[in-house]
Amino acid sequence: MSRFDAQFAGRLDGQTVLVTGAKGGIGHETAQGIGNCGATVLVHARGADHARRAIDLLVTNGNGKGQYLAVAGDLGSLAGVRELVDAVHEAAPKGLNGLVNNAGAAFSSKALSPDGYERTIAINHVALAALTDGLLDLLRKGADDFAAPSRVVNMTALIESRGKPVTDWSYPGKYKQIQAYADAKLLALMYTYAQARRHEGEGLTFNAVSPGAVKTTLGSKAGGPFKIIEALTNPFVGPPEKGSRGCVRLMADPELAAATGGYYSSAKLKKSSKKSQDAEGQDRIYAQTERELRAHP
């Protein structure tokens, strides 16, 4: 176990956790930390080959306590999300005890997903919601079988404070990379808060994590302003391992077994932006998300 997550040394033996976007960066380090706690980790990447290569590194660098299984699916489309849902059902038929929705993306230019959503919102919010929805049966089964809540952790970002709760997810008008990313992360955060309320008492917890300022390859992949920001800031911020602390803590810390509806930054409970805490706005986003998912069965 790393020096970053050793303080949350709860054991996850016998539990199964899915981590999306685990090919590298924070997702990879989250999979490592959770595996080091003894869990079976479903390691997601867009392609199966990438997931298998990620597992090779996890096994090499781990403490031998975890087990890793590869699952794949392109979260850029709802069809890809459904492929991942099917793969997870096949890999973990007895249930899931945790889900870390880490996968995310930013883009230098505007384009729509196959389902008609601007790509940033499609991956950072719509896919997150669709994947969770498709795995609720496994999460409930895991909670029942393990007699403990199944934990869902959704990745947000500090930049959510600059976001707007947009309602047209095709994102008409002028496109700005940073604003689109902020908007998508705000939607995901507000949706998380609504999830926590809607599923209260069902043996499920829903929390959001901001990794803080850490080294990332998001910018180099995205291009545009994000690439410049990454080049300027990466020499001065912490490693991805540090950014995984919140996810690992929310999965492994026994004291947070029933914690739900929280926002964690640097692995500590914090307050998100005032706009993200608008309960009526959260409910609107939740309702719109549910409508969109039902429109694309």
RAZIMO-V211691 format. One record per residue. N is the residue number from 1. SS is DSSP state (helix for helix, strand for strand, loop for the rest). PSI is psi in whole degrees, 0 to 359 (NA if undefined). D_LAST is the distance of its C-alpha to the last C-alpha in Angstrom with 1 decimal. Layout:
BEGIN
N:SS:PSI:D_LAST  N:SS:PSI:D_LAST
END
This chain:
BEGIN
1:loop:139:40.5  2:loop:165:41.1  3:loop:338:43.4  4:loop:322:40.5  5:loop:4:38.6  6:helix:331:41.7  7:helix:348:42.1  8:helix:55:38.8  9:loop:39:39.9  10:loop:151:37.8  11:loop:146:37.0  12:loop:25:33.5  13:loop:134:34.9  14:loop:357:32.5  15:loop:155:29.5  16:strand:129:26.4  17:strand:133:24.9  18:strand:131:22.3  19:strand:117:23.5  20:loop:154:21.3  21:loop:45:23.3  22:loop:13:26.3  23:loop:324:27.8  24:loop:183:30.5  25:helix:216:31.6  26:helix:321:30.6  27:helix:317:27.7  28:helix:316:30.2  29:helix:327:32.8  30:helix:315:30.4  31:helix:321:29.6  32:helix:312:33.4  33:helix:318:34.3  34:helix:320:31.9  35:helix:321:33.0  36:helix:341:36.6  37:loop:359:36.0  38:loop:3:35.3  39:loop:160:31.5  40:strand:121:29.5  41:strand:125:27.4  42:strand:114:24.3  43:strand:112:25.1  44:strand:140:22.2  45:strand:168:22.8  46:loop:323:20.9  47:loop:150:22.9  48:helix:323:24.2  49:helix:318:27.8  50:helix:319:27.7  51:helix:318:26.4  52:helix:321:29.3  53:helix:324:31.8  54:helix:320:30.8  55:helix:321:31.5  56:helix:317:34.9  57:helix:321:35.9  58:helix:319:34.6  59:helix:317:36.7  60:helix:319:39.7  61:helix:351:39.7  62:loop:179:38.7  63:loop:9:41.0  64:loop:0:39.9  65:loop:332:38.2  66:loop:162:34.6  67:strand:149:32.5  68:strand:136:29.9  69:strand:138:27.0  70:strand:135:25.1  71:strand:151:21.3  72:strand:157:19.7  73:loop:138:16.7  74:loop:110:16.6  75:loop:6:15.2  76:loop:352:15.6  77:loop:155:12.1  78:helix:332:8.6  79:helix:320:9.2  80:helix:323:12.4  81:helix:317:11.1  82:helix:324:9.3  83:helix:319:12.7  84:helix:318:14.5  85:helix:315:12.8  86:helix:319:13.8  87:helix:322:17.2  88:helix:320:17.9  89:helix:323:17.3  90:helix:321:19.7  91:helix:332:22.2  92:loop:62:22.3  93:loop:339:21.6  94:loop:351:24.1  95:loop:165:22.3  96:loop:141:22.3  97:loop:349:25.0  98:strand:152:23.9  99:strand:123:21.4  100:strand:107:22.8  101:strand:80:20.4  102:loop:329:23.2  103:loop:136:21.6  104:loop:169:22.2  105:loop:158:23.5  106:loop:158:25.5  107:loop:144:26.3  108:loop:341:29.5  109:loop:158:28.0  110:loop:137:25.0  111:loop:156:22.2  112:strand:148:18.6  113:loop:168:15.7  114:loop:340:13.8  115:loop:1:11.2  116:loop:11:14.3  117:loop:145:15.3  118:strand:138:18.9  119:helix:324:18.9  120:helix:315:20.7  121:helix:324:18.3  122:helix:316:15.3  123:helix:316:17.0  124:helix:337:19.0  125:helix:301:16.7  126:helix:315:13.0  127:helix:321:12.9  128:helix:313:15.2  129:helix:317:13.1  130:helix:320:9.8  131:helix:313:12.3  132:helix:316:14.1  133:helix:319:11.4  134:helix:345:10.5  135:helix:5:14.2  136:helix:323:15.4  137:helix:320:16.3  138:helix:323:18.4  139:helix:319:20.0  140:helix:320:21.0  141:helix:318:22.4  142:helix:320:24.3  143:helix:317:25.7  144:helix:314:26.8  145:helix:327:28.4  146:helix:354:30.1  147:loop:41:31.1  148:loop:150:30.3  149:loop:142:27.5  150:strand:138:24.8  151:strand:129:24.9  152:strand:128:22.3  153:strand:123:23.9  154:strand:132:22.3  155:strand:127:24.4  156:strand:202:25.7  157:loop:155:28.9  158:helix:330:32.2  159:helix:353:31.2  160:helix:333:28.7  161:helix:340:31.8  162:helix:357:31.8  163:loop:166:28.3  164:loop:142:27.1  165:loop:69:24.1  166:loop:149:22.8  167:loop:341:20.3  168:loop:102:19.7  169:loop:4:17.7  170:loop:350:18.6  171:loop:61:22.1  172:loop:163:24.3  173:loop:194:28.0  174:loop:134:30.1  175:loop:130:28.4  176:loop:124:30.2  177:helix:309:29.0  178:helix:320:30.3  179:helix:319:29.1  180:helix:320:25.5  181:helix:316:25.7  182:helix:317:27.3  183:helix:315:24.7  184:helix:319:21.8  185:helix:327:23.8  186:helix:316:24.6  187:helix:314:21.0  188:helix:322:20.2  189:helix:313:23.5  190:helix:324:23.0  191:helix:322:19.5  192:helix:314:21.3  193:helix:317:23.9  194:helix:321:21.6  195:helix:314:19.8  196:helix:319:23.3  197:helix:317:24.1  198:helix:329:21.0  199:loop:16:21.3  200:loop:135:25.1  201:loop:5:26.7  202:loop:6:23.8  203:loop:26:25.5  204:strand:143:23.5  205:strand:148:24.9  206:strand:121:23.4  207:strand:160:25.8  208:strand:148:26.0  209:strand:133:28.5  210:strand:125:30.3  211:loop:349:32.1  212:loop:195:34.9  213:loop:105:36.8  214:strand:164:36.7  215:loop:137:36.9  216:loop:159:33.7  217:loop:10:32.7  218:helix:314:30.0  219:helix:317:32.5  220:helix:328:33.8  221:helix:324:30.3  222:helix:327:29.3  223:loop:193:32.6  224:helix:205:33.8  225:helix:326:35.3  226:helix:324:33.6  227:helix:321:35.6  228:helix:315:38.8  229:helix:317:38.0  230:helix:315:37.3  231:helix:326:40.5  232:helix:328:42.5  233:helix:333:41.2  234:helix:325:40.5  235:helix:347:44.2  236:helix:3:44.5  237:loop:171:41.5  238:strand:171:40.7  239:loop:165:39.0  240:helix:328:35.3  241:helix:320:36.5  242:helix:323:37.5  243:helix:344:34.2  244:loop:354:32.6  245:helix:315:34.8  246:helix:317:32.5  247:helix:316:29.6  248:helix:319:32.1  249:helix:315:33.8  250:helix:336:30.7  251:helix:323:29.9  252:helix:339:33.5  253:loop:116:35.7  254:helix:331:36.5  255:helix:344:37.4  256:helix:17:33.8  257:loop:326:32.2  258:loop:5:31.3  259:loop:133:31.2  260:loop:156:28.1  261:loop:26:27.3  262:loop:163:29.7  263:strand:122:30.2  264:strand:134:32.2  265:strand:133:34.2  266:loop:37:36.7  267:loop:14:35.5  268:strand:147:37.0  269:strand:125:35.5  270:strand:182:35.8  271:loop:131:34.8  272:loop:184:32.2  273:loop:154:32.7  274:loop:319:33.5  275:helix:328:30.7  276:helix:341:28.1  277:helix:7:29.7  278:loop:105:29.0  279:helix:320:27.2  280:helix:319:26.2  281:helix:321:24.8  282:helix:316:22.9  283:helix:324:21.4  284:helix:316:20.4  285:helix:319:18.6  286:helix:313:16.9  287:helix:317:15.8  288:helix:319:14.7  289:helix:315:12.7  290:helix:320:10.9  291:helix:317:10.4  292:helix:318:9.1  293:helix:322:6.5  294:helix:335:5.5  295:helix:347:6.0  296:loop:66:3.8  297:loop:NA:0.0
END
